[in-house]
Amino acid sequence: MKHNLQFDFVVNKQDNTLTIRREFLADRQLVWDCYTKSELLNQWFAPAPLTTKTKSMEFREGGHWHYAMVEPNGTEYWGWTDYLEIRPIDYYTCSDAFSNEAGEINKDLPRADWRISFIDKGGNALVETIVTYKSLSDLEKVVQMGMEQGMKATLEKLDNLLLTIRENK
């Protein structure tokens, strides 16, 4: 059964921001858990056919998430997220960067500040993600790298995970 869930992907070149709004067929607490617990993140946080593996995660202010998106052939793309501010099930802010397996930030690729907000929308949850880049060229680089298609595919994996969790309750 296909649902018409809200999906907005807005590029603002004046503010160097991406705004992504996505509705999910689940309550806010469950969606929050899927964004903030490594055992759940590992099941959806990469566009198919990639998978995700967490090397280390401390979801707390001042904590981090060090993870890799892994291609079926084993190629790994490492990322590092620093958690800045956390207001449980309302929002959190973080700084996200590409890194290597040792956790060293790749200064040649764009770094961004993220604010992820979780909003009730009827019985569903709406997640609004605002990603701010340091420059227009950084914003344009991630758009060219396929950020919109990647986010669409990744969030579809979250839809499937939420469906599986609800069916198994």
VOBA-1610 file (N, C-alpha, C; in pm, whole numbers, padded with zeros to 5 digits, always signed):
BEGIN
Met+00085-00118+00000Met+00000+00000+00000Met+00089+00124+00000Lys+00072+00209-00099Lys+00154+00330-00111Lys+00083+00446-00041His+00157+00517+00039His+00102+00633+00109His+00167+00758+00052Asn+00093+00867+00049Asn+00150+00994+00003Asn+00207+01068+00123Leu+00329+01031+00158Leu+00396+01093+00271Leu+00472+01215+00222Gln+00471+01319+00304Gln+00539+01443+00267Gln+00689+01420+00250Phe+00743+01471+00139Phe+00887+01474+00117Phe+00919+01604+00046Asp+00993+01691+00113Asp+01038+01817+00054Asp+01190+01818+00060Phe+01252+01865-00048Phe+01397+01881-00055Phe+01421+02019-00114Val+01455+02115-00029Val+01465+02254-00071Val+01610+02300-00060Val+01665+02347-00172Val+01800+02401-00176Val+01789+02553-00171Asn+01852+02614-00069Asn+01851+02760-00055Asn+01994+02810-00073Lys+02023+02861-00191Lys+02160+02905-00222Lys+02196+03036-00154Gln+02096+03113-00108Gln+02127+03236-00034Gln+02182+03206+00105Asp+02123+03103+00169Asp+02162+03069+00307Asp+02257+02949+00313Asn+02292+02891+00198Asn+02376+02769+00192Asn+02314+02655+00274Thr+02182+02637+00258Thr+02113+02533+00336Thr+02035+02438+00247Leu+02019+02318+00300Leu+01924+02220+00248Leu+01819+02203+00357Thr+01693+02202+00319Thr+01586+02170+00413Thr+01514+02047+00359Ile+01514+01943+00440Ile+01452+01817+00403Ile+01341+01791+00504Arg+01219+01779+00454Arg+01106+01745+00541Arg+01054+01610+00494Arg+01039+01517+00590Arg+00994+01382+00554Arg+00899+01331+00660Glu+00783+01284+00616Glu+00681+01228+00705Glu+00696+01077+00709Phe+00672+01021+00828Phe+00682+00877+00847Phe+00555+00823+00911Leu+00518+00700+00874Leu+00402+00632+00931Leu+00440+00568+01064Ala+00472+00652+01160Ala+00511+00604+01293Ala+00502+00721+01389Asp+00499+00690+01517Asp+00495+00798+01615Asp+00636+00857+01633Arg+00637+00976+01688Arg+00761+01054+01702Arg+00867+00981+01784Gln+00828+00913+01892Gln+00926+00843+01976Gln+00998+00734+01898Leu+00924+00657+01820Leu+00986+00549+01743Leu+01082+00606+01637Val+01041+00712+01570Val+01128+00772+01468Val+01253+00831+01535Trp+01235+00896+01650Trp+01350+00948+01727Trp+01448+00835+01758Asp+01394+00722+01806Asp+01480+00608+01838Asp+01559+00561+01715Cys+01494+00560+01600Cys+01562+00516+01478Cys+01676+00609+01437Tyr+01668+00735+01475Tyr+01772+00832+01445Tyr+01882+00836+01551Thr+01857+00782+01669Thr+01949+00806+01781Thr+02007+00680+01846Lys+01973+00564+01796Lys+02026+00438+01851Lys+02101+00365+01741Ser+02227+00333+01766Ser+02312+00275+01661Ser+02256+00144+01606Glu+02194+00061+01691Glu+02143-00067+01641Glu+02030-00046+01541Leu+01959+00067+01551Leu+01855+00099+01452Leu+01914+00175+01333Leu+02002+00271+01360Leu+02069+00345+01251Leu+02137+00249+01154Asn+02201+00147+01207Asn+02272+00050+01122Asn+02179-00019+01023Gln+02049-00019+01051Gln+01954-00089+00964Gln+01899-00002+00851Trp+01926+00132+00855Trp+01866+00216+00751Trp+01953+00331+00701Phe+02056+00372+00770Phe+02123+00498+00739Phe+02224+00486+00625Ala+02175+00451+00506Ala+02257+00452+00384Ala+02164+00415+00270Pro+02182+00478+00154Pro+02095+00442+00042Pro+02127+00300-00007Ala+02022+00225-00041Ala+02044+00090-00094Ala+02127+00100-00221Pro+02217+00007-00245Pro+02240-00119-00174Pro+02342-00108-00061Leu+02382+00014-00024Leu+02480+00029+00083Leu+02419-00010+00217Thr+02505-00051+00309Thr+02466-00079+00447Thr+02547+00013+00538Thr+02512+00016+00664Thr+02581+00102+00760Thr+02636+00018+00873Lys+02756+00055+00920Lys+02811-00009+01040Lys+02865+00102+01131Thr+02838+00088+01259Thr+02883+00184+01358Thr+03012+00134+01422Lys+03113+00220+01424Lys+03237+00187+01494Lys+03226+00229+01640Ser+03172+00351+01663Ser+03148+00396+01801Ser+03038+00501+01799Met+02961+00506+01908Met+02854+00604+01919Met+02825+00634+02065Glu+02818+00763+02093Glu+02771+00812+02224Glu+02671+00921+02194Phe+02542+00887+02200Phe+02440+00987+02173Phe+02416+01069+02299Arg+02492+01176+02311Arg+02481+01270+02422Arg+02547+01399+02375Glu+02515+01511+02441Glu+02580+01636+02407Glu+02730+01619+02430Gly+02809+01653+02329Gly+02954+01632+02336Gly+02997+01495+02288Gly+02900+01409+02256Gly+02930+01275+02207Gly+02946+01274+02056His+02959+01154+02002His+02983+01142+01858His+02925+01011+01805Trp+02920+01003+01672Trp+02887+00880+01601Trp+02991+00864+01491His+03064+00754+01493His+03165+00723+01392His+03116+00599+01320Tyr+03091+00613+01189Tyr+03024+00507+01115Tyr+03078+00499+00973Ala+03043+00390+00905Ala+03077+00374+00764Ala+02953+00331+00688Met+02940+00384+00567Met+02844+00331+00470Met+02925+00236+00383Val+02874+00114+00366Val+02951+00007+00303Val+02882-00043+00177Glu+02957-00042+00066Glu+02905-00097-00059Glu+02907-00250-00052Pro+02825-00316-00135Pro+02825-00463-00136Pro+02963-00523-00161Asn+03051-00451-00234Asn+03186-00503-00262Asn+03283-00478-00146Gly+03234-00414-00038Gly+03317-00391+00079Gly+03378-00252+00090Thr+03368-00170-00015Thr+03420-00033-00009Thr+03346+00045+00101Glu+03424+00114+00185Glu+03366+00186+00299Glu+03382+00337+00282Tyr+03275+00410+00316Tyr+03276+00556+00317Tyr+03250+00598+00461Trp+03352+00652+00527Trp+03343+00683+00670Trp+03288+00821+00696Gly+03215+00833+00806Gly+03160+00961+00849Gly+03179+00980+00998Trp+03180+01107+01038Trp+03195+01144+01179Trp+03092+01250+01211Thr+03012+01227+01314Thr+02911+01322+01360Thr+02941+01359+01503Asp+02949+01490+01532Asp+02960+01541+01669Asp+02823+01589+01712Tyr+02773+01536+01824Tyr+02644+01579+01877Tyr+02663+01704+01963Leu+02586+01809+01933Leu+02604+01938+01999Leu+02496+01963+02104Glu+02371+01964+02062Glu+02261+01992+02154Glu+02153+01886+02133Ile+02099+01835+02244Ile+01998+01729+02235Ile+01880+01765+02325Arg+01760+01769+02266Arg+01635+01788+02340Arg+01547+01668+02302Pro+01552+01561+02387Pro+01486+01434+02350Pro+01344+01450+02296Ile+01324+01380+02195Ile+01219+01365+02095Ile+01171+01495+02031Asp+01234+01608+02061Asp+01203+01733+01992Asp+01304+01761+01881Tyr+01434+01765+01916Tyr+01536+01791+01814Tyr+01674+01762+01869Tyr+01769+01753+01777Tyr+01910+01756+01814Tyr+01987+01827+01704Thr+02103+01879+01742Thr+02192+01943+01645Thr+02324+01869+01646Cys+02389+01870+01530Cys+02516+01801+01518Cys+02598+01861+01405Ser+02725+01827+01406Ser+02815+01864+01299Ser+02858+01734+01233Asp+02851+01731+01100Asp+02874+01606+01027Asp+02987+01626+00928Ala+03072+01526+00916Ala+03186+01536+00823Ala+03219+01398+00768Phe+03286+01398+00654Phe+03346+01276+00602Phe+03475+01254+00681Ser+03507+01127+00705Ser+03629+01097+00781Ser+03692+00971+00723Asn+03796+00924+00792Asn+03851+00793+00759Asn+03819+00697+00873Glu+03865+00574+00862Glu+03833+00473+00963Glu+03888+00509+01100Ala+03995+00589+01103Ala+04054+00633+01231Ala+03978+00750+01292Gly+03881+00806+01219Gly+03803+00918+01271Gly+03862+01054+01238Glu+03962+01057+01152Glu+04022+01185+01112Glu+03935+01248+01004Ile+03898+01375+01026Ile+03808+01447+00935Ile+03877+01472+00801Asn+03803+01448+00692Asn+03852+01478+00557Asn+03822+01624+00528Lys+03925+01707+00531Lys+03907+01851+00514Lys+03880+01890+00368Asp+03894+01796+00274Asp+03869+01824+00133Asp+03722+01810+00095Leu+03641+01754+00183Leu+03499+01736+00155Leu+03417+01823+00250Pro+03298+01865+00206Pro+03217+01959+00286Pro+03178+01904+00424Arg+03186+01992+00522Arg+03137+01965+00656Arg+03008+02045+00673Ala+02915+01998+00753Ala+02787+02067+00765Ala+02736+02062+00908Asp+02652+02160+00939Asp+02580+02163+01067Asp+02437+02121+01040Trp+02386+02029+01121Trp+02253+01973+01103Trp+02165+02006+01224Arg+02039+02036+01197Arg+01936+02045+01302Arg+01823+01953+01257Ile+01800+01849+01335Ile+01698+01750+01303Ile+01586+01763+01406Ser+01467+01803+01358Ser+01351+01825+01446Ser+01246+01719+01419Phe+01181+01676+01526Phe+01080+01571+01521Phe+00947+01631+01564Ile+00847+01628+01474Ile+00722+01700+01492Ile+00606+01601+01477Asp+00505+01613+01564Asp+00384+01533+01548Asp+00305+01585+01429Lys+00258+01494+01344Lys+00172+01530+01231Lys+00060+01427+01227Gly-00047+01457+01301Gly-00153+01359+01319Gly-00094+01242+01395Gly-00114+01120+01348Gly-00054+01003+01411Gly+00085+00973+01359Asn+00131+01054+01266Asn+00263+01034+01206Asn+00366+01127+01267Ala+00490+01105+01227Ala+00600+01194+01267Ala+00652+01263+01142Leu+00680+01392+01155Leu+00744+01469+01050Leu+00884+01505+01099Val+00984+01470+01020Val+01122+01505+01054Val+01165+01617+00961Glu+01206+01728+01021Glu+01259+01840+00944Glu+01408+01850+00971Thr+01485+01838+00865Thr+01630+01843+00875Thr+01678+01967+00801Ile+01750+02053+00871Ile+01810+02171+00808Ile+01961+02152+00814Val+02022+02148+00696Val+02166+02126+00684Val+02228+02256+00634Thr+02322+02310+00712Thr+02386+02436+00676Thr+02532+02412+00641Tyr+02569+02460+00523Tyr+02707+02447+00474Tyr+02780+02579+00489Lys+02912+02571+00495Lys+02995+02690+00518Lys+03000+02781+00395Ser+02974+02724+00275Ser+02983+02804+00153Ser+02886+02750+00048Leu+02859+02833-00050Leu+02775+02792-00161Leu+02840+02677-00237Ser+02972+02681-00253Ser+03040+02574-00327Ser+03027+02440-00253Asp+03029+02441-00118Asp+03008+02318-00042Asp+02867+02263-00065Leu+02768+02354-00061Leu+02629+02314-00085Leu+02616+02254-00225Glu+02669+02323-00324Glu+02658+02275-00461Glu+02729+02141-00480Lys+02839+02121-00408Lys+02914+01995-00419Lys+02830+01876-00371Val+02762+01891-00256Val+02682+01778-00206Val+02558+01754-00292Val+02503+01861-00349Val+02389+01844-00440Val+02436+01765-00563Gln+02553+01801-00616Gln+02609+01730-00732Gln+02645+01586-00698Met+02682+01561-00572Met+02717+01425-00529Met+02593+01336-00517Gly+02472+01394-00533Gly+02350+01314-00531Gly+02279+01311-00397Met+02292+01418-00320Met+02232+01423-00186Met+02081+01397-00189Glu+02008+01458-00285Glu+01863+01440-00288Glu+01826+01294-00313Gln+01887+01233-00414Gln+01857+01093-00444Gln+01899+01002-00329Gly+02013+01031-00270Gly+02062+00953-00157Gly+01969+00961-00037Met+01922+01083-00007Met+01829+01099+00106Met+01697+01027+00079Lys+01647+01039-00043Lys+01521+00972-00079Lys+01533+00822-00056Ala+01640+00763-00110Ala+01661+00618-00099Ala+01683+00576+00047Thr+01758+00657+00121Thr+01786+00625+00262Thr+01658+00630+00345Leu+01576+00732+00323Leu+01454+00746+00403Leu+01351+00640+00365Glu+01357+00588+00243Glu+01271+00474+00208Glu+01312+00351+00287Lys+01442+00334+00313Lys+01486+00223+00398Lys+01432+00239+00540Leu+01426+00365+00588Leu+01368+00388+00720Leu+01219+00354+00720Asp+01147+00387+00613Asp+01005+00346+00602Asp+00991+00196+00622Asn+01076+00120+00553Asn+01069-00027+00561Asn+01101-00077+00701Leu+01200-00015+00767Leu+01234-00054+00904Leu+01117-00025+00998Leu+01057+00092+00985Leu+00943+00129+01071Leu+00828+00030+01051Leu+00803-00009+00927Leu+00698-00105+00898Leu+00728-00239+00967Thr+00852-00284+00956Thr+00893-00410+01019Thr+00877-00403+01171Ile+00919-00292+01231Ile+00907-00276+01377Ile+00760-00279+01419Arg+00674-00207+01345Arg+00532-00202+01380Arg+00467-00340+01365Glu+00506-00414+01259Glu+00448-00547+01237Glu+00490-00645+01345Asn+00607-00624+01404Asn+00658-00718+01504Asn+00619-00681+01646Lys+00541-00574+01662Lys+00500-00533+01798Lys+00388-00621+01848
//
